[in-house]
Amino acid sequence: MEKITEFVIENGIKCVKIENIFYTDIFKTFDCGQCFRFEPVSIFGNKYEFGGVAFGRYVVFGQDDFNEVIIYNATKEDYLNIWRDFLAFDVDYDEINKEISKAINHSHMDKATEYSRGIRILRQDRWECICSFIISQNNNIPRIKKIVTSLCEKYGQCVDFLGKKHYSFPTPEALLNAGVDEIFSLKTGFRAKYIIDACDKIVNGEINLDDIYNEQNFDTCVDNLCKIKGVGLKVAACALLFGFNKTEAFPIDVWIKRVISNRFNGELDISLFGKNGGIAQQYLFYYERSVN
C-alpha cells in the first residue's frame, strides 16, 4: 500500500512523497518518448528530476529510490486528484510484467521487459496527446519538443514557478482562433492543417474526447480519431495509448517494424498481449533505442 506524506521545503514549496510504489523509474518513464513536455532538471538535489507542465500545473518529479517518488509543487490532494492517475500509480506493473511474459515466450521480450522495468504508461491530457502526436509525424523527438514548446509559449497560459515562466498546452479553441497560417509559422509544416482540422472537429463537437475515452470498442476509438485529417493508425494508437488509457494500443513505427523483423523473424502476434499491448510495445521500443 502506498504511503503519502506531505511536507513543505524552502520558499514555501509544497511537496508530497509517495512511498511503497514499485516498478517505477522516473528517468525511464520520461525518457521513453511518450511525453514531450517534461525535461531533466536539477532543482531539488534528487538523483533524477523531471519538470514540466501538465494539466495546467508545473511540477517536478524527483526520485532517489526505486520505490518512492517526490512530487514538488503539489499537495496530497493534488496527488490523489491528478498525479496518481497521471503516473498510473494505481496499476500493478509487477503483475502486468508477469502477464506479458506468459503471453509470449520469447527471450527478446524477456530482455526488453527486464531492461525497461520501471516504465509506466502516463495518462496524459487527451487533447495534448492528439496534437503532440500529429506533430510527431515524420519528425524526431527534439524537433517535436521544440514545436510543442513554441505552441505553448505563444498560445498557452503562463505558469510561474520559482520566478521562471512556463506555459500550459494551448486549448483547441486558442489554436483554431490562431488559424492555419499562424500555426504554420511555428514550423509545423504540413502538420498545420492537420492541427487546425483536429481543433475544428473537437470545438464543433464532431469528435468528443470523453466519448472516445469511455468507448469500450477499440476499433471504434481508432475510427473516430482517424476522422481527423492526417491521423492514421500510428498516430491514433499513440494518442489512445498515452492519452485515453487504451493500453491495448500497439503503435507500429519504424523502430517497432525493425524489432519485429530483426528480433522476431518477422512474426509477432501482438493480439497475444491483450490489454498489455501498449506496455509491451514501450518495452520493446525503449530497449531497441537504448541498447541496439
C-alpha positions in Angstrom: 0.0 0.0 0.0 1.4 3.4 -1.0 2.3 5.8 1.8 1.6 9.5 1.2 3.4 12.2 3.1 3.0 16.0 2.7 5.8 18.4 3.6 7.0 21.9 2.8 10.5 23.0 1.9 12.2 26.3 1.5 10.4 29.0 -0.5 7.2 27.5 0.9 7.1 24.9 -1.9 4.6 22.2 -1.0 5.6 18.6 -1.7 4.3 15.1 -1.4 6.4 12.0 -1.0 4.9 8.7 -2.4 6.5 5.6 -0.9 5.9 1.9 -1.4 5.3 2.3 -5.2 7.2 -0.5 -7.0 8.3 -0.8 -10.6 8.6 2.9 -11.1 11.6 4.6 -12.8 11.1 8.3 -13.3 14.0 8.5 -15.7 12.8 5.7 -18.0 9.2 6.9 -17.8 10.0 10.3 -19.1 12.8 9.2 -21.4 10.9 6.6 -23.5 9.3 9.0 -25.9 5.7 9.0 -24.6 5.7 12.6 -23.3 7.1 15.8 -24.8 6.6 18.4 -22.0 8.9 17.1 -19.3 12.7 17.7 -19.3 15.5 16.7 -16.9 16.1 19.5 -14.3 18.4 19.9 -11.3 16.5 21.9 -8.7 16.0 19.9 -5.6 19.0 17.6 -5.4 17.4 14.3 -6.4 19.3 11.7 -8.5 16.6 12.0 -11.1 14.3 15.0 -11.6 11.9 15.8 -14.4 10.0 19.1 -14.5 7.2 20.2 -16.8 3.6 21.3 -17.2 0.7 19.0 -17.2 -3.0 19.8 -16.6 -2.1 23.5 -16.3 0.4 23.0 -13.4 4.2 23.0 -13.3 5.6 20.1 -11.2 8.9 18.3 -10.7 9.0 14.6 -10.1 12.1 13.6 -8.1 13.5 10.1 -7.4 16.4 8.7 -5.5 15.0 5.4 -4.6 13.2 2.9 -6.9 10.3 2.6 -4.5 9.5 6.3 -3.9 8.8 9.5 -5.8 8.7 13.1 -4.5 6.3 15.5 -6.3 7.4 19.1 -5.9 4.8 21.9 -6.1 1.9 19.5 -5.2 -0.2 18.6 -2.2 -1.7 15.3 -1.1 -5.0 16.5 -2.6 -3.2 17.2 -5.9 -1.7 13.8 -5.9 -4.9 12.0 -5.3 -6.9 14.1 -7.8 -4.3 14.5 -10.6 -0.8 12.9 -10.3 -1.8 9.4 -9.1 -3.7 8.9 -12.2 -1.2 10.7 -14.4 1.6 8.4 -13.2 -0.6 5.3 -13.2 0.3 4.5 -9.6 -2.9 2.6 -9.3 -1.6 -0.1 -11.7 0.3 -3.3 -10.6 3.2 -3.4 -13.1 4.6 -6.5 -11.4 1.5 -8.4 -12.4 1.5 -6.9 -15.9 5.1 -7.9 -16.5 4.2 -11.5 -15.5 1.3 -11.4 -17.9 3.5 -10.2 -20.7 6.0 -13.0 -20.1 3.2 -15.5 -20.2 1.6 -14.0 -23.3 4.7 -14.6 -25.4 7.5 -17.0 -24.6 10.5 -15.2 -26.3 13.9 -14.3 -24.9 13.9 -10.9 -26.6 10.6 -9.9 -25.0 12.0 -11.1 -21.6 15.2 -9.0 -22.1 13.2 -5.9 -23.2 10.8 -6.3 -20.2 13.7 -6.6 -17.7 15.6 -3.7 -19.2 12.6 -1.4 -19.3 11.4 -2.3 -15.8 10.1 0.9 -14.2 8.4 2.5 -17.3 4.8 3.4 -16.6 2.4 4.5 -19.3 1.4 8.0 -18.4 -2.2 9.1 -18.6 -1.8 12.5 -20.3 -4.2 15.2 -21.3 -6.2 13.8 -24.3 -6.1 16.9 -26.5 -2.4 17.4 -25.8 -1.7 13.8 -26.8 -3.6 14.1 -30.1 -2.0 17.3 -31.1 1.5 16.3 -30.0 1.4 13.0 -32.0 0.1 14.8 -35.0 3.2 17.0 -34.7 5.3 13.8 -34.3 4.7 12.6 -37.9 7.9 12.3 -39.8 9.7 14.1 -37.0 12.4 13.5 -34.4 11.9 14.0 -30.6 14.0 17.2 -30.2 12.1 18.9 -33.0 8.8 17.7 -31.7 9.6 19.2 -28.3 10.7 22.5 -29.9 7.5 22.8 -31.9 5.3 21.9 -28.9 7.2 24.5 -26.8 6.6 27.2 -29.4 2.9 26.4 -29.5 2.7 26.6 -25.7 4.7 29.8 -25.3 2.5 31.6 -27.9 -0.9 30.2 -27.2 -0.8 28.6 -23.8 -1.4 30.2 -20.3 1.6 31.3 -18.3 2.5 29.1 -15.3 5.1 30.7 -13.0 7.4 28.6 -10.8 10.3 30.0 -8.8 10.4 33.1 -10.9 10.5 31.2 -14.2 7.7 31.2 -16.8 6.3 28.0 -18.1 3.3 27.5 -20.3 0.3 25.2 -20.4 -0.7 23.4 -23.6 -3.0 25.6 -25.7 -6.7 24.7 -26.0 -8.2 23.7 -29.3 -10.1 27.0 -29.3 -6.9 29.0 -28.9 -5.2 27.2 -31.9 -8.4 27.4 -34.0 -8.6 31.1 -33.5 -4.9 31.5 -34.4 -5.5 29.9 -37.8 -3.5 27.7 -40.1 -1.1 30.4 -41.2 0.0 31.3 -37.7 0.3 27.6 -36.7 2.4 27.0 -39.9 4.7 29.9 -38.9 5.8 27.9 -35.9 7.5 25.4 -38.2 4.8 22.8 -38.0 4.9 22.4 -41.8 2.3 20.2 -43.4 1.0 19.3 -40.0 -0.5 22.8 -39.5 -3.6 22.0 -41.5 -4.0 18.7 -39.6 -3.8 20.5 -36.2 -6.4 23.0 -37.3 -8.7 20.3 -38.6 -8.4 18.5 -35.2 -9.2 21.7 -33.4 -12.2 22.4 -35.7 -13.7 18.9 -35.2 -13.2 19.0 -31.4 -14.5 22.5 -31.0 -17.6 21.8 -33.2 -18.4 18.6 -31.4 -17.8 16.2 -34.4 -15.2 14.5 -32.2 -16.0 14.1 -28.5 -12.9 13.2 -26.4 -14.9 12.0 -23.4 -16.9 9.6 -25.6 -13.7 8.2 -27.1 -12.3 7.7 -23.6 -15.4 5.9 -22.4 -15.8 3.8 -25.6 -15.0 0.1 -25.0 -14.6 -0.9 -28.6 -11.0 -0.1 -29.6 -11.6 -0.1 -33.3 -14.4 2.5 -32.8 -11.9 4.7 -31.0 -9.5 4.4 -33.8 -12.1 5.2 -36.4 -13.2 8.3 -34.5 -9.7 9.7 -34.3 -9.0 8.9 -37.9 -11.7 11.3 -38.9 -9.1 14.0 -38.3 -7.1 14.8 -41.4 -3.6 13.4 -41.2 -4.4 11.0 -38.4 -3.6 7.4 -39.4 -3.3 4.2 -37.4 0.0 5.0 -35.8 -0.9 8.5 -34.6 -4.3 7.2 -33.4 -2.7 4.4 -31.5 -0.2 6.7 -29.8 -2.9 9.1 -28.7 -5.1 6.3 -27.4 -2.3 4.7 -25.5 -0.9 7.8 -23.9 -4.0 9.9 -23.5 -7.0 7.7 -23.3 -5.8 4.8 -21.2 -6.3 2.3 -24.1 -3.3 0.1 -23.1 -4.2 -2.4 -25.8 -3.0 0.1 -28.4 0.2 -1.0 -30.1 1.7 1.8 -32.2 3.9 0.5 -35.0 6.6 2.8 -36.2 10.0 2.2 -37.9 11.5 1.1 -34.7 8.9 -1.5 -34.0 8.9 -2.7 -37.6 12.6 -3.2 -37.2 12.1 -5.1 -33.9 9.5 -7.4 -35.4 11.7 -8.0 -38.4 15.1 -8.5 -36.7 14.2 -9.9 -33.3 11.1 -12.0 -34.1 11.9 -13.1 -37.6 9.0 -11.0 -38.9 6.4 -12.7 -36.8 4.9 -11.2 -33.7 1.2 -11.7 -32.9 0.5 -8.5 -30.9 -3.0 -9.7 -30.1 -1.5 -12.1 -27.6 -0.6 -9.2 -25.3 -4.3 -8.2 -25.0 -4.7 -5.1 -22.7 -1.0 -5.0 -22.1 -0.1 -4.5 -25.8 0.9 -0.9 -25.4 3.1 -1.6 -22.4 4.9 -4.4 -24.2 5.3 -2.1 -27.2 7.0 0.6 -25.0 9.3 -2.1 -23.5 10.4 -3.2 -27.0 10.7 0.4 -28.3 12.8 1.6 -25.3 15.1 -1.4 -25.3 15.7 -1.1 -29.1 16.5 2.6 -28.9 18.7 2.3 -25.8 20.9 -0.7 -26.4 20.9 -1.5 -30.1 
